[in-house]
Amino acid sequence: MTTKNLFSRRDILKFAAAGTGLAALGPLAGIARAQEANRKFVVMVNLDGGNDSLNTVVPLNIGAYHDRRPALGIDEPLALTTGPGASSDYGLHPNLGGLQTLHGEGALALVQKVGYPNANRSHFTSKDVFHTGDTSAVNANDKTGWVARYASLYNDHSLGCISVGYNAKALQGPDVNLLQMSRLSSFSYQADGRYRGESARRLEVAKWMLNRQAASGNALSVKNALQAGHENIERIEEIVASYVANVSYSSSRFGQSLEDISRLIQGGGLGTDIYYTGLGGFDTHSGQGSTGGRHPNLMADLNSGLDAFARDMKAQGKWQDCVVVVFSEFGRRNFENGSGGTDHGAGQTMIVAGGGVNGGSFGGDLTPADIRDEDSLPMEVDFRDVFSEIIASHLGKDAAPVFPDPERLAGSALGIL
């Protein structure tokens, strides 16, 4: 008796597809290319909700800062007066000690006054701009993410760019199916919840059935995608099982997402250029706090995750190959509101870290007029210039087709890398 006699094509494909996230490995699902020993990669950290840059990177010697923030102003930020690119103009929030250490090592760049032309203060619109990299696509039905465009151009297998713990529109596009997952532990083949211990054997059976099944046309494409998806599932399960922790990550969602990214990097063999994750809760209209409260707690979570990740990459010998980019959809107002918080603003300070990063402050320095006379920080650096420099100088790819927006005001290289 043959497999064909036992099962219909629909039965086989339904059984074979019983893997969490397998659909995400769709038509472009391919066997992940081997990861080179010194493969460069980028980790995007999206601070969701609009981070208050002025209480993250604090301007010093500008009296207007405290004048406009009598309750929220930071009195004693962490000094940035040692190491390459040392500055007496800025300090970090007191909960960002790990980032202060990176700055002292010359591995932390602060890019001031980052935004995009004619900034919109709606979360939804501004997120669309940052995720698509295109102001002209805000009201379009087809909103192709800039990471998806990058993958389509340069790394178009399903694991070429990966999002962990954050649903990123940046990875969505009509021509690619990139992997997005909440946790690595949930990414496994589980055809029957009553017998989870048998998942490996069931996966082997599914692969055997697919190999035996004749297919052509569209069915062949589905079969090939499922076979590749199964191989990727198997590889990721091996990575999870063989992971050896170098550092302890926090139990927060952000900390666990970074540890999952570390697992994938340590496992190798995925050929991933861009990892994407995020941390939410930054819409601090009320009860923001200065050194204690909502925003300080978020700073502590951010610091704990990034500090552990940097130490982990150093232990793995990957820090020189790594660039971490921390950004939000917009900054917040220069002044505190009547509810002990800050409202939606425009410009922000973007943070870039990594072993090959030139430490220091980039973009236009903050001036008393920027804080005293404006309601929020102005924009002098287009965020796409920052992303483009990282794509070109770190990943070695042409960034122009990744950010084709005709309204983009492309500037000169910043020198971050």
C-alpha positions in Angstrom: 0.0 0.0 0.0 1.4 3.4 -0.9 1.2 6.8 0.8 -1.0 8.0 -2.0 -3.5 5.3 -1.2 -3.6 6.2 2.5 -3.8 10.0 2.3 -5.1 12.7 -0.1 -2.8 15.5 -1.1 -4.8 17.9 1.2 -4.4 15.5 4.2 -0.7 15.3 3.7 -0.2 19.1 3.4 -2.5 19.7 6.4 -0.6 17.3 8.5 2.8 18.5 7.3 2.0 22.1 8.0 1.3 21.6 11.7 4.1 23.8 12.9 3.8 27.0 14.9 4.8 29.9 12.6 5.2 27.6 9.6 3.0 29.8 7.5 5.4 32.7 8.1 8.0 30.6 6.3 5.9 30.7 3.1 6.9 30.8 -0.6 10.3 32.3 0.1 11.0 29.8 2.8 14.4 28.5 2.0 17.0 26.5 3.8 18.9 29.1 5.8 22.4 29.8 4.4 25.4 29.0 6.5 26.3 32.0 8.8 29.9 33.2 8.1 32.2 33.4 11.1 32.3 37.2 10.9 28.8 37.9 9.5 27.6 41.5 10.3 24.2 42.0 11.7 21.9 44.7 13.1 19.5 44.6 16.1 16.7 47.1 15.8 15.1 48.1 19.2 11.8 49.9 18.8 10.7 52.0 21.8 7.0 51.9 21.3 4.8 54.8 22.3 7.1 57.8 21.8 10.2 57.8 24.1 11.0 61.0 26.1 14.5 61.6 24.7 15.2 64.6 26.9 15.0 62.4 30.0 16.9 59.6 28.3 19.9 61.7 27.0 19.8 64.8 29.3 21.1 68.1 28.1 23.5 69.7 30.6 24.2 73.4 31.1 20.9 74.4 29.5 18.8 76.1 32.2 15.7 76.0 30.0 15.6 72.2 30.4 14.8 72.5 34.2 12.7 75.6 33.7 10.3 73.7 31.4 10.5 70.5 33.5 10.4 71.6 37.2 9.1 68.2 38.4 10.3 65.9 35.7 13.9 67.2 35.1 16.8 64.9 36.0 19.1 66.7 38.5 22.0 64.2 38.4 22.3 62.3 35.2 25.1 59.9 34.5 28.3 61.6 33.3 29.6 61.0 29.8 33.0 62.6 30.4 35.3 59.6 29.9 36.2 57.5 26.9 36.3 58.3 23.2 33.7 60.8 22.2 33.4 62.1 25.8 31.0 64.9 26.3 30.3 67.4 29.0 27.1 68.5 27.2 24.9 65.5 27.9 24.3 62.9 30.6 22.2 59.7 30.6 19.2 58.8 32.8 20.5 57.4 36.1 19.0 54.0 35.3 21.2 53.7 32.1 24.5 52.6 33.8 25.1 49.9 31.3 24.9 52.4 28.4 27.2 54.7 30.3 29.8 51.9 30.4 29.4 51.4 26.6 29.9 55.2 26.1 33.1 55.0 28.2 34.3 52.3 25.8 33.6 54.4 22.8 30.9 52.1 21.6 27.8 54.3 22.0 26.7 57.0 19.6 24.0 59.6 20.4 22.4 61.0 17.3 20.6 64.3 18.1 17.5 65.9 16.6 16.4 62.8 14.5 13.0 62.7 12.8 11.5 63.2 9.3 10.2 66.2 7.4 6.8 67.5 8.4 6.6 65.2 11.4 3.2 63.9 12.3 2.4 63.4 16.0 -0.1 60.6 15.6 1.3 57.3 16.8 -0.2 55.4 13.9 1.0 57.7 11.2 4.5 58.2 12.6 4.9 54.4 13.2 3.9 53.9 9.6 6.7 56.3 8.5 9.3 54.6 10.7 8.2 51.1 9.7 7.9 51.8 5.9 10.7 54.4 5.7 8.4 56.3 3.4 6.3 59.3 4.2 4.4 58.9 0.8 3.2 55.5 1.9 1.3 56.6 5.0 -2.1 56.5 3.4 -1.4 53.8 0.8 -3.0 50.4 1.1 0.3 48.6 0.2 2.6 49.6 3.0 5.8 47.7 2.4 8.2 47.7 5.4 11.7 48.9 4.8 13.2 45.7 6.3 11.0 43.7 3.9 12.4 45.8 1.0 15.9 45.2 2.3 15.3 41.5 2.4 13.7 41.4 -1.0 16.8 43.1 -2.4 19.6 41.4 -0.5 18.5 38.5 1.7 15.2 37.1 0.6 15.0 33.8 2.5 12.6 33.5 5.4 15.2 33.9 8.1 17.1 36.7 6.4 15.5 39.2 8.8 13.7 38.1 12.0 11.4 39.8 14.5 11.3 38.5 18.1 8.8 39.7 20.7 7.5 42.6 18.6 5.0 42.7 15.7 6.9 44.8 13.3 5.3 46.3 10.1 8.8 46.9 9.0 9.1 43.2 8.1 5.8 43.0 6.1 5.7 43.2 2.4 4.1 41.5 -0.6 7.3 39.9 -1.9 8.8 38.3 1.2 7.6 36.2 4.1 10.0 37.0 7.0 9.8 35.2 10.3 8.1 37.0 13.2 7.6 35.2 16.5 6.7 36.0 20.1 9.3 33.6 21.6 11.6 30.9 20.3 10.1 28.4 22.8 6.8 28.7 20.9 8.4 28.0 17.6 8.1 24.2 17.3 6.3 21.4 15.5 3.3 20.4 17.6 0.8 18.5 15.6 -1.0 17.1 18.6 -1.1 18.9 22.0 -1.8 15.6 23.8 1.6 14.2 22.8 4.1 17.0 22.8 6.9 14.6 23.6 6.5 13.0 20.2 6.9 16.2 18.2 10.3 15.2 16.8 9.0 11.9 15.6 5.9 13.4 14.1 8.1 16.0 12.3 10.1 13.1 10.8 6.9 11.4 9.7 5.7 14.6 8.1 9.0 15.1 6.2 8.9 11.5 5.0 5.3 11.9 3.8 6.2 15.1 1.9 9.2 13.4 0.3 7.0 10.6 -0.9 4.2 12.8 -2.2 4.3 13.7 -5.9 3.4 17.3 -6.7 3.4 19.7 -9.6 2.4 23.4 -10.2 1.1 25.2 -7.2 1.2 22.1 -5.1 4.9 21.7 -5.8 5.5 25.2 -4.5 3.6 24.5 -1.4 5.4 21.2 -0.9 8.8 22.9 -1.3 7.9 25.7 1.1 6.7 23.1 3.7 9.9 21.1 3.3 12.0 24.2 3.8 9.9 25.3 6.7 10.3 22.0 8.4 14.1 22.1 8.0 14.1 25.6 9.5 11.9 24.5 12.4 14.3 21.6 13.0 17.3 24.0 12.9 15.8 26.4 15.4 14.8 23.7 17.8 18.4 22.5 17.7 19.6 26.0 18.5 17.3 26.3 21.5 18.4 22.9 22.8 22.1 23.6 22.4 22.1 27.2 23.8 24.7 27.9 26.5 24.1 31.1 28.4 27.0 33.5 28.8 25.1 36.1 30.9 21.8 36.3 32.8 19.0 38.2 31.1 16.1 39.7 33.0 12.7 37.9 33.0 11.0 40.9 31.3 9.6 40.4 27.8 12.3 42.7 26.4 15.0 40.8 28.2 13.7 37.4 27.0 13.4 38.7 23.4 17.1 39.8 23.4 18.1 36.4 24.9 16.2 34.7 22.1 18.1 36.8 19.6 21.3 35.8 21.3 20.3 32.1 21.0 19.9 32.6 17.2 23.2 34.3 16.9 25.0 31.7 19.0 23.5 28.9 17.0 24.7 30.3 13.7 23.6 28.9 10.4 20.6 31.2 9.9 22.1 33.9 7.6 20.2 36.7 9.3 21.1 40.3 8.6 18.5 42.2 10.7 16.9 41.2 14.0 14.0 43.3 15.2 12.5 43.6 18.7 10.9 46.3 20.8 9.9 47.6 24.2 6.5 49.2 24.8 4.9 51.5 27.3 6.5 54.9 26.4 3.3 56.9 25.9 3.8 58.7 29.2 1.1 61.4 29.2 0.8 61.1 33.0 2.8 59.9 36.0 6.0 59.7 33.9 8.4 60.3 36.8 11.9 61.5 36.8 14.2 59.1 38.7 11.3 56.9 39.9 8.1 55.9 38.2 6.9 54.8 34.7 9.7 56.2 32.5 12.5 55.4 34.9 11.3 51.8 35.1 11.3 51.6 31.3 14.9 53.0 31.3 15.9 50.3 33.8 14.3 47.5 31.6 16.0 49.0 28.5 19.4 49.2 30.3 19.2 45.7 31.7 18.5 44.1 28.3 21.0 46.1 26.3 23.8 45.7 29.0 23.2 41.9 29.1 23.1 41.7 25.3 26.4 43.7 24.9 28.2 41.5 27.4 26.8 38.4 25.7 28.0 39.5 22.3 31.4 40.2 23.7 31.5 36.7 25.2 30.5 35.2 21.9 33.1 37.3 20.0 30.3 39.0 18.1 30.4 42.5 19.4 32.5 43.8 16.5 29.9 42.4 14.1 26.9 43.9 15.9 25.2 47.2 15.7 22.2 48.0 18.0 19.8 50.8 17.0 17.4 52.3 19.6 14.7 54.5 18.4 11.0 55.5 18.8 8.3 56.9 16.5 8.8 60.4 17.9 10.1 62.2 20.9 8.0 64.1 23.4 7.4 67.8 24.2 10.1 69.9 25.9 7.8 70.8 28.8 5.9 68.7 31.3 2.1 68.8 31.3 -0.3 69.2 34.2 -0.6 65.4 34.7 3.0 64.8 35.6 3.9 63.6 32.1 4.8 64.7 28.6 2.8 64.8 25.3 3.7 63.8 21.8 6.6 65.7 20.2 8.8 65.4 17.1 12.6 65.1 17.2 14.3 62.5 19.3 17.8 61.3 20.2 18.6 58.0 18.6 21.1 55.6 20.3 23.5 53.4 18.2 25.8 50.9 19.9 28.3 48.3 18.8 31.9 47.3 18.7 32.5 49.1 15.5 30.6 52.3 16.4 32.3 55.6 16.7 31.3 56.8 20.1 30.1 60.4 20.8 27.4 62.8 19.8 26.3 63.3 16.2 23.9 65.6 14.4 23.2 69.1 15.6 23.9 69.8 19.3 20.9 70.9 21.4 20.8 74.6 22.1 19.0 76.7 24.7 16.6 77.9 21.9 15.8 74.3 20.9 14.3 73.8 24.4 13.2 77.3 25.4 11.6 78.4 22.2 10.2 75.2 20.7 7.5 72.9 22.0 9.6 69.8 21.0 13.0 69.1 19.6 13.4 70.1 16.0 14.4 67.7 13.2 17.9 68.1 11.7 18.8 64.5 10.9 16.4 62.3 8.8 16.1 58.9 10.5 16.6 57.2 7.2 20.1 58.8 7.0 21.0 56.9 10.2 19.5 53.6 9.0 21.1 54.1 5.5 24.6 54.6 7.0 24.3 51.4 9.0 23.1 49.5 6.0 25.9 50.8 3.8 28.8 51.0 6.3 28.0 48.0 8.4 26.0 45.6 6.2 27.8 46.7 3.0 24.7 47.1 0.9 23.3 50.0 -1.2 20.7 51.7 1.0 19.2 53.9 -1.8 16.6 51.4 -3.0 15.6 50.6 0.6 14.5 54.2 1.2 13.2 55.5 -2.1 10.9 58.2 -0.6 11.1 61.3 -2.9 10.4 63.5 0.1 13.4 62.3 2.0 16.0 65.0 2.7 19.1 62.9 2.4 22.1 64.5 4.2 25.8 63.8 4.4 27.2 60.8 6.2 27.2 61.2 9.9 30.3 59.1 10.6 28.7 56.8 13.2 30.6 53.9 11.7 
